Amino acid sequence: MEVDVQLKSQLRRLKLSGILDTLEMRLLESQQNQLDYKCFFSLVLEDEIEARQARKTARLLEQARFGLKQTLEGFDLTLASGLNATLIRELATTAFITRGEGVILTGPPGTGKTHLAKALGHAACRRGYTVRFHKFHDLFAALTKADLAGELEALLSTLIKCDLLILDDFAFRKIDQTGSEYLYTIVDGRYGSRAIILTSNRALGDWLGIFPDPVIGGAILDRLTHQAHQIQLKGESVRKKLAFKSQNQT
């Protein structure tokens, strides 16, 4: 009994909570299966590794600020018209993040753009990448607030350096010159090295109209569309299809 208390105390002091949580189970398993010391040690170390990975993933998901949890496992690819399922599965490997590429999801409201963007972000967090999710129209309010608080440089640095930046509802409404300059700083800082996902209800051809200065707007869009996977979702709202499917099942 004294040995158990001492061992658990040592595990706590070493911050090995993964081992501590499964120790009793592993000891019983070891006795029942007559595991040697090396096998037992390997098992408890794997428990610690998995526990640390789970905590890291939870922390990355919290920092991403996705809001509603949406994953690829929860998205019915068969309901999204015009969607290349093979491409989505390839993007889910997160290789595009390693290559610093972009993903542009366009289409009518309700076709699953935000869900897919969050799902790819969720997959990225599970692979250890840092992700930041922002609604396009909220981003500039956050930047203005940071500027007033003397925290603009810190926020811009976060937006530039995170492994994956997701801007939802891009080109939702027109932005002013200051907003354009903020956006150029972010996009130019990420260009060619860090991945970005955009969702938009507007076609790419309409994006230039949101900028007060077509020169800076063109520079931003040129960087965003270069080496970007462009996915256009079509058809009726997925939410309507899901509601119809649910009604037919009841």
C-alpha positions in Angstrom: 0.0 0.0 0.0 2.9 2.3 0.9 4.6 1.5 -2.4 1.4 2.4 -4.3 1.1 5.8 -2.6 4.7 6.6 -3.2 4.5 5.5 -6.9 1.5 7.6 -7.5 3.1 10.6 -5.8 6.2 10.2 -8.0 4.0 10.1 -11.1 2.2 13.2 -10.1 5.5 15.0 -9.4 6.8 14.0 -12.8 3.5 15.1 -14.4 2.9 11.6 -15.9 -0.9 11.8 -15.5 -1.4 9.5 -18.6 0.4 6.7 -16.8 -1.3 7.5 -13.5 -4.8 7.3 -15.0 -4.2 3.8 -16.5 -1.7 2.3 -14.1 -4.2 0.0 -12.2 -5.6 -1.3 -15.5 -2.1 -1.9 -16.9 -1.0 -3.7 -13.8 -4.0 -6.0 -14.0 -3.4 -6.6 -17.7 0.2 -7.4 -17.0 -0.6 -10.0 -14.4 -3.3 -11.6 -16.4 -1.2 -11.9 -19.6 2.1 -12.4 -17.9 3.7 -9.5 -19.7 7.5 -9.0 -19.3 8.8 -5.7 -17.9 9.7 -4.2 -21.2 6.2 -4.8 -22.6 4.6 -3.4 -19.5 6.9 -0.3 -19.7 6.1 0.2 -23.3 2.3 0.1 -22.7 2.4 2.7 -19.9 4.7 5.0 -21.9 2.2 4.7 -24.8 -0.6 5.7 -22.5 1.4 8.8 -21.5 2.1 9.7 -25.1 -1.6 9.3 -26.1 -2.7 11.4 -23.1 -0.3 14.2 -23.9 -1.4 14.2 -27.6 -5.1 14.4 -26.5 -4.3 17.4 -24.3 -2.4 19.1 -27.1 -5.2 18.5 -29.5 -7.8 19.9 -27.1 -5.6 23.0 -26.5 -5.1 23.6 -30.3 -8.9 23.2 -30.9 -9.6 25.7 -28.1 -7.1 28.2 -29.6 -8.6 27.8 -33.0 -12.0 29.1 -31.8 -14.1 27.1 -34.2 -17.3 27.5 -32.2 -19.6 24.7 -33.2 -17.7 21.4 -33.6 -17.8 20.3 -37.3 -15.6 17.4 -38.6 -15.3 15.5 -41.9 -16.7 12.5 -40.1 -19.9 14.5 -39.6 -20.2 15.7 -43.2 -22.2 13.7 -45.7 -20.1 14.2 -48.9 -22.9 12.7 -51.0 -25.2 15.7 -50.2 -22.8 18.3 -51.5 -23.2 18.9 -55.2 -20.1 19.5 -57.3 -17.8 18.3 -54.6 -14.8 16.2 -55.4 -14.7 13.7 -52.6 -11.2 12.5 -53.5 -9.8 16.0 -53.3 -11.4 16.6 -49.9 -9.9 13.4 -48.6 -6.5 14.4 -49.9 -6.9 17.8 -48.3 -7.8 16.1 -45.0 -4.3 14.6 -44.9 -3.2 18.2 -44.3 -0.3 17.9 -46.9 -1.5 21.2 -48.3 -0.5 22.9 -45.0 3.0 21.5 -45.3 3.2 22.9 -48.8 1.8 26.3 -47.8 -1.1 26.1 -50.2 -4.6 27.7 -50.1 -8.1 26.3 -50.3 -11.0 28.4 -51.7 -14.5 27.2 -51.1 -17.2 29.1 -53.0 -20.9 28.5 -53.5 -24.4 29.5 -52.3 -25.3 29.7 -48.6 -25.9 26.4 -46.9 -23.9 24.2 -49.3 -21.4 23.2 -46.6 -18.5 25.6 -47.1 -18.0 26.6 -43.4 -18.5 23.0 -42.3 -15.7 21.8 -44.7 -13.4 24.6 -43.7 -13.8 23.9 -40.0 -13.5 20.1 -40.7 -10.1 20.6 -42.4 -9.1 22.9 -39.5 -10.1 20.2 -37.1 -8.1 17.6 -38.9 -5.1 20.0 -38.8 -5.4 20.4 -35.1 -5.4 16.6 -34.6 -2.1 16.5 -36.5 -0.6 19.1 -34.3 -0.9 22.2 -36.4 -1.9 25.7 -35.0 -5.1 27.0 -36.6 -7.0 30.3 -36.3 -10.6 30.6 -37.5 -12.1 34.1 -38.1 -15.3 35.4 -39.7 -14.1 37.8 -42.3 -16.3 40.7 -41.1 -15.3 40.1 -37.5 -11.6 40.0 -38.3 -11.2 43.8 -38.9 -13.1 44.6 -35.7 -10.6 42.4 -33.8 -7.7 44.1 -35.5 -9.1 47.6 -34.8 -9.6 46.7 -31.1 -6.1 45.3 -30.9 -4.7 48.5 -32.4 -6.5 50.6 -29.8 -5.2 48.3 -27.0 -1.6 48.4 -28.3 -1.8 44.7 -29.2 -1.9 45.0 -33.0 1.5 43.7 -33.7 0.9 40.6 -31.5 -2.4 39.8 -33.3 -0.9 40.3 -36.7 2.0 38.0 -35.8 -0.4 35.3 -34.6 -2.4 35.6 -37.9 0.7 35.5 -40.0 2.6 32.7 -38.2 -0.2 30.2 -37.4 0.1 27.1 -39.6 -3.5 27.4 -41.0 -5.6 30.6 -41.2 -9.3 30.2 -42.0 -11.4 33.2 -43.1 -15.0 32.4 -43.3 -17.4 34.5 -45.5 -14.6 36.2 -47.3 -15.7 39.3 -49.3 -18.9 39.3 -47.3 -19.0 43.1 -47.4 -16.7 46.0 -48.6 -13.7 46.9 -46.4 -12.0 50.3 -46.0 -8.4 51.3 -46.8 -7.1 50.4 -43.3 -8.8 47.0 -43.5 -7.2 46.4 -46.9 -3.8 47.3 -45.5 -4.3 44.9 -42.6 -5.3 42.2 -44.9 -2.4 42.7 -47.3 0.0 42.5 -44.3 -1.5 39.2 -43.3 -1.8 37.7 -46.8 1.7 38.8 -47.9 3.2 37.5 -44.7 1.8 34.1 -45.2 2.3 34.0 -49.0 4.1 30.9 -50.2 4.8 29.4 -46.8 1.6 29.1 -44.7 -1.7 27.7 -45.7 -5.0 29.6 -45.8 -8.7 28.5 -46.3 -11.3 30.9 -47.6 -15.0 30.4 -47.8 -17.2 32.8 -49.8 -20.8 33.1 -51.1 -19.4 35.4 -53.8 -17.7 34.2 -57.0 -14.0 35.0 -57.3 -14.7 37.5 -60.0 -16.7 39.7 -57.6 -14.0 39.9 -54.9 -12.1 42.8 -56.3 -15.1 45.0 -55.7 -14.8 44.9 -51.9 -11.5 46.8 -52.0 -11.4 50.7 -52.2 -8.1 50.5 -54.0 -8.0 48.0 -56.9 -4.2 47.9 -56.9 -3.9 46.6 -53.3 -7.0 44.5 -53.9 -5.4 42.9 -56.9 -2.2 42.2 -55.0 -4.1 40.5 -52.2 -6.2 38.4 -54.6 -3.2 37.4 -56.7 -1.5 36.0 -53.6 -4.6 34.3 -52.3 -5.5 32.5 -55.6 -1.9 31.5 -56.5 -1.4 27.7 -55.8 -4.9 27.5 -54.2 -7.3 24.6 -54.6 -10.5 26.1 -55.8 -13.7 24.2 -54.9 -17.1 25.4 -56.1 -20.1 23.9 -54.3 -23.3 24.0 -56.2 -27.0 23.2 -55.8 -29.5 23.3 -53.0 -28.6 24.0 -49.4 -27.1 20.9 -47.6 -29.1 22.0 -44.4 -32.3 21.7 -46.4 -31.3 18.3 -47.7 -30.4 17.1 -44.2 -33.8 18.3 -42.9 -35.6 16.6 -45.7 -33.6 13.4 -45.1 -34.4 13.5 -41.4 -38.1 14.0 -42.1 -38.2 10.9 -44.4 -36.5 8.8 -41.7 -39.1 9.6 -39.0 
